[in-house]
Amino acid sequence: MALPSRMKNGNDLYQPLADINVTPLVDVMLVLLIIFMVTAPLLSKGVKVNLPQAKAAQPLNQKDPIIVTVGKDGKISLGADAVSPDTLIDGIHAAMGDDLTRVVHVRGDTDAVYGEVVAVMDKLATNGITHIAIMTNARSKSAAGAAAPAAPNSSPTSASRTAPAAGGTVK
């Protein structure tokens, strides 16, 4: 059975459709979504370090913190940029701007020398930067006494939210 190609009044039976074909649009959007889902984890900033474990660590809710990293080789980084100990304070003051209440997160590798991490914290405290948090990985709650693998998220401990000025006590 054939369909008529023209109607009796002379108009075409099949008029052009002025709608957007949604199927290719959905295909393109799904491909873009997959690309962004794959590339987003690769865009993390900073230097990769192996953070120590802490049971009593409670995450702080800090927007856009300043991160200082002490690697296992003793190198100091401010964000993703390697800095010398002499230029660390100037870089932090430049990042802080007028907001002196911003928290500086200190990330020390598990294999880093303890004295180097403390030296960085002391340098921050003696230069007037008193809002310091130490970054650790939270331990998962497993069998008593068993060592648990590190959680993927790192969080600053609330026990060391503020560092003392030279000679003070921790709040």
C-alpha positions as a Markdown table, in Angstrom:
| # | Residue | x | y | z |
|---|---|---|---|---|
| 1 | Met | 0.0 | 0.0 | 0.0 |
| 2 | Ala | 1.6 | 3.2 | -1.1 |
| 3 | Leu | 1.2 | 6.5 | 0.6 |
| 4 | Pro | 0.2 | 9.5 | -1.4 |
| 5 | Ser | 3.0 | 12.0 | -2.1 |
| 6 | Arg | 0.7 | 14.9 | -2.5 |
| 7 | Met | -2.5 | 15.9 | -0.8 |
| 8 | Lys | -5.6 | 16.9 | -2.8 |
| 9 | Asn | -5.1 | 20.6 | -2.2 |
| 10 | Gly | -1.6 | 20.6 | -3.7 |
| 11 | Asn | 0.5 | 20.8 | -0.5 |
| 12 | Asp | 3.2 | 18.2 | 0.2 |
| 13 | Leu | 2.2 | 15.5 | 2.6 |
| 14 | Tyr | 5.6 | 15.6 | 4.2 |
| 15 | Gln | 6.5 | 19.0 | 5.6 |
| 16 | Pro | 10.0 | 19.8 | 6.8 |
| 17 | Leu | 10.4 | 19.3 | 10.5 |
| 18 | Ala | 11.7 | 22.4 | 12.4 |
| 19 | Asp | 12.7 | 20.5 | 15.6 |
| 20 | Ile | 16.1 | 19.6 | 16.8 |
| 21 | Asn | 17.1 | 16.0 | 16.5 |
| 22 | Val | 17.8 | 15.2 | 20.2 |
| 23 | Thr | 19.5 | 11.8 | 19.7 |
| 24 | Pro | 22.8 | 13.1 | 18.4 |
| 25 | Leu | 22.7 | 15.9 | 21.0 |
| 26 | Val | 22.4 | 13.3 | 23.8 |
| 27 | Asp | 25.2 | 11.2 | 22.3 |
| 28 | Val | 27.6 | 14.2 | 22.3 |
| 29 | Met | 26.6 | 15.2 | 25.8 |
| 30 | Leu | 27.2 | 11.6 | 27.1 |
| 31 | Val | 30.6 | 11.5 | 25.5 |
| 32 | Leu | 31.6 | 14.8 | 27.0 |
| 33 | Leu | 30.3 | 13.6 | 30.4 |
| 34 | Ile | 32.5 | 10.5 | 30.2 |
| 35 | Ile | 35.6 | 12.6 | 29.2 |
| 36 | Phe | 35.1 | 15.0 | 32.1 |
| 37 | Met | 34.6 | 12.1 | 34.6 |
| 38 | Val | 37.8 | 10.4 | 33.4 |
| 39 | Thr | 40.0 | 13.6 | 33.4 |
| 40 | Ala | 38.7 | 15.2 | 36.6 |
| 41 | Pro | 40.6 | 13.0 | 39.0 |
| 42 | Leu | 43.8 | 13.7 | 37.1 |
| 43 | Leu | 43.6 | 17.4 | 37.7 |
| 44 | Ser | 44.4 | 17.3 | 41.4 |
| 45 | Lys | 46.8 | 19.9 | 42.6 |
| 46 | Gly | 49.8 | 19.6 | 44.8 |
| 47 | Val | 52.6 | 17.2 | 45.5 |
| 48 | Lys | 51.9 | 13.6 | 46.3 |
| 49 | Val | 53.0 | 12.6 | 49.8 |
| 50 | Asn | 52.3 | 9.6 | 52.0 |
| 51 | Leu | 50.4 | 11.2 | 55.0 |
| 52 | Pro | 50.6 | 9.6 | 58.5 |
| 53 | Gln | 47.6 | 8.0 | 60.1 |
| 54 | Ala | 45.6 | 9.5 | 63.0 |
| 55 | Lys | 42.7 | 8.1 | 64.9 |
| 56 | Ala | 41.5 | 11.3 | 66.6 |
| 57 | Ala | 41.6 | 13.5 | 63.4 |
| 58 | Gln | 38.5 | 15.4 | 62.7 |
| 59 | Pro | 38.1 | 17.3 | 59.4 |
| 60 | Leu | 38.1 | 21.0 | 59.4 |
| 61 | Asn | 35.8 | 22.8 | 57.0 |
| 62 | Gln | 38.2 | 25.2 | 55.4 |
| 63 | Lys | 37.5 | 26.9 | 52.0 |
| 64 | Asp | 40.6 | 27.3 | 49.8 |
| 65 | Pro | 43.4 | 26.5 | 52.3 |
| 66 | Ile | 47.0 | 27.3 | 51.8 |
| 67 | Ile | 48.9 | 24.0 | 51.7 |
| 68 | Val | 52.6 | 23.6 | 52.6 |
| 69 | Thr | 54.1 | 20.2 | 51.9 |
| 70 | Val | 57.3 | 18.7 | 53.3 |
| 71 | Gly | 58.3 | 15.8 | 51.2 |
| 72 | Lys | 60.3 | 12.7 | 52.3 |
| 73 | Asp | 63.4 | 14.2 | 50.7 |
| 74 | Gly | 62.9 | 17.4 | 52.8 |
| 75 | Lys | 61.8 | 19.6 | 49.9 |
| 76 | Ile | 59.2 | 22.2 | 50.8 |
| 77 | Ser | 56.3 | 23.0 | 48.4 |
| 78 | Leu | 53.7 | 25.8 | 48.6 |
| 79 | Gly | 50.7 | 24.4 | 46.8 |
| 80 | Ala | 52.3 | 22.6 | 43.7 |
| 81 | Asp | 55.3 | 24.9 | 43.5 |
| 82 | Ala | 58.6 | 24.0 | 45.1 |
| 83 | Val | 60.0 | 26.8 | 47.3 |
| 84 | Ser | 63.0 | 27.4 | 49.4 |
| 85 | Pro | 62.7 | 27.8 | 53.2 |
| 86 | Asp | 63.7 | 31.5 | 52.8 |
| 87 | Thr | 60.9 | 32.3 | 50.3 |
| 88 | Leu | 58.2 | 30.2 | 52.1 |
| 89 | Ile | 56.9 | 33.0 | 54.4 |
| 90 | Asp | 56.8 | 35.6 | 51.6 |
| 91 | Gly | 54.8 | 33.1 | 49.4 |
| 92 | Ile | 52.3 | 32.4 | 52.2 |
| 93 | His | 51.9 | 36.1 | 52.9 |
| 94 | Ala | 51.3 | 36.8 | 49.2 |
| 95 | Ala | 48.7 | 33.9 | 49.1 |
| 96 | Met | 47.0 | 35.2 | 52.3 |
| 97 | Gly | 46.6 | 38.8 | 51.1 |
| 98 | Asp | 44.6 | 40.7 | 53.7 |
| 99 | Asp | 42.9 | 37.7 | 55.2 |
| 100 | Leu | 45.3 | 36.7 | 58.1 |
| 101 | Thr | 42.7 | 34.2 | 59.5 |
| 102 | Arg | 43.2 | 31.7 | 56.7 |
| 103 | Val | 44.5 | 28.3 | 57.8 |
| 104 | Val | 47.8 | 27.0 | 56.6 |
| 105 | His | 47.7 | 23.2 | 56.1 |
| 106 | Val | 51.0 | 21.5 | 56.7 |
| 107 | Arg | 51.4 | 18.1 | 55.0 |
| 108 | Gly | 54.4 | 16.1 | 56.1 |
| 109 | Asp | 55.3 | 12.8 | 54.4 |
| 110 | Thr | 55.3 | 9.8 | 56.7 |
| 111 | Asp | 59.0 | 9.2 | 55.8 |
| 112 | Ala | 59.9 | 12.9 | 56.2 |
| 113 | Val | 62.3 | 13.8 | 59.1 |
| 114 | Tyr | 60.1 | 15.0 | 62.0 |
| 115 | Gly | 62.5 | 17.9 | 62.7 |
| 116 | Glu | 62.0 | 19.3 | 59.2 |
| 117 | Val | 58.2 | 19.3 | 59.6 |
| 118 | Val | 58.5 | 21.0 | 63.0 |
| 119 | Ala | 61.0 | 23.5 | 61.6 |
| 120 | Val | 58.5 | 24.5 | 59.0 |
| 121 | Met | 55.7 | 24.9 | 61.6 |
| 122 | Asp | 58.1 | 26.9 | 63.9 |
| 123 | Lys | 59.0 | 29.2 | 61.0 |
| 124 | Leu | 55.3 | 29.8 | 60.3 |
| 125 | Ala | 54.5 | 30.5 | 64.0 |
| 126 | Thr | 57.5 | 32.8 | 64.5 |
| 127 | Asn | 56.5 | 34.9 | 61.5 |
| 128 | Gly | 53.0 | 35.5 | 62.7 |
| 129 | Ile | 51.1 | 32.8 | 61.0 |
| 130 | Thr | 49.3 | 31.2 | 63.9 |
| 131 | His | 46.4 | 29.3 | 62.2 |
| 132 | Ile | 48.1 | 26.0 | 61.3 |
| 133 | Ala | 46.6 | 22.6 | 60.7 |
| 134 | Ile | 48.5 | 19.3 | 60.4 |
| 135 | Met | 47.2 | 17.1 | 57.6 |
| 136 | Thr | 46.8 | 13.3 | 58.2 |
| 137 | Asn | 44.9 | 10.4 | 56.8 |
| 138 | Ala | 42.0 | 9.2 | 58.9 |
| 139 | Arg | 42.2 | 5.5 | 59.9 |
| 140 | Ser | 39.2 | 3.4 | 59.0 |
| 141 | Lys | 37.5 | 1.6 | 61.9 |
| 142 | Ser | 38.6 | -2.0 | 61.6 |
| 143 | Ala | 39.5 | -4.8 | 63.9 |
| 144 | Ala | 41.1 | -3.7 | 67.2 |
| 145 | Gly | 44.8 | -3.2 | 66.9 |
| 146 | Ala | 44.9 | -4.0 | 63.1 |
| 147 | Ala | 46.6 | -1.5 | 60.9 |
| 148 | Ala | 44.1 | -0.1 | 58.4 |
| 149 | Pro | 44.8 | 1.2 | 54.9 |
| 150 | Ala | 44.9 | 4.9 | 54.4 |
| 151 | Ala | 41.7 | 6.6 | 53.4 |
| 152 | Pro | 41.8 | 8.4 | 50.1 |
| 153 | Asn | 40.9 | 11.7 | 51.5 |
| 154 | Ser | 43.3 | 13.7 | 53.7 |
| 155 | Ser | 42.1 | 15.9 | 56.4 |
| 156 | Pro | 43.7 | 18.4 | 58.8 |
| 157 | Thr | 43.4 | 17.5 | 62.4 |
| 158 | Ser | 41.3 | 19.7 | 64.6 |
| 159 | Ala | 43.5 | 19.1 | 67.6 |
| 160 | Ser | 46.2 | 21.3 | 66.0 |
| 161 | Arg | 44.0 | 23.9 | 64.4 |
| 162 | Thr | 46.0 | 26.8 | 65.8 |
| 163 | Ala | 49.7 | 26.9 | 66.5 |
| 164 | Pro | 51.1 | 29.0 | 69.2 |
| 165 | Ala | 53.1 | 32.1 | 68.7 |
| 166 | Ala | 56.6 | 31.7 | 69.8 |
| 167 | Gly | 56.5 | 30.4 | 73.4 |
| 168 | Gly | 52.7 | 30.0 | 73.6 |
| 169 | Thr | 50.5 | 27.0 | 74.1 |
| 170 | Val | 48.3 | 25.2 | 71.6 |
| 171 | Lys | 44.6 | 26.0 | 71.9 |
